[in-house]
């Protein structure tokens, strides 16, 4: 189990699950823009986690996490406009 996390493959599993969710929702007719704004923040955070797990330098950890915030805000704004 330690090797799963120290190699970053635990994060890869989560990314694969996010991809599978995106494919399933696209198959069910969700618009691509909605899928991107909904799933991209989580994928970026997991990429930051993966970088931390493998011992990457701090910019590679913080950059995807920081980039997830504006995408999340775009998702929140888009959803609030639909109400």
Buried (B, 14 or more C-beta within 10 A) or exposed (E): EEEEEEEBBBBBEBBEEBEEBBEEBEEEEEEEEBBBBBBBBBBBBBBBBBBBBBEEEEEBBEBBBEBBEEBBEBBEEEEEEEE
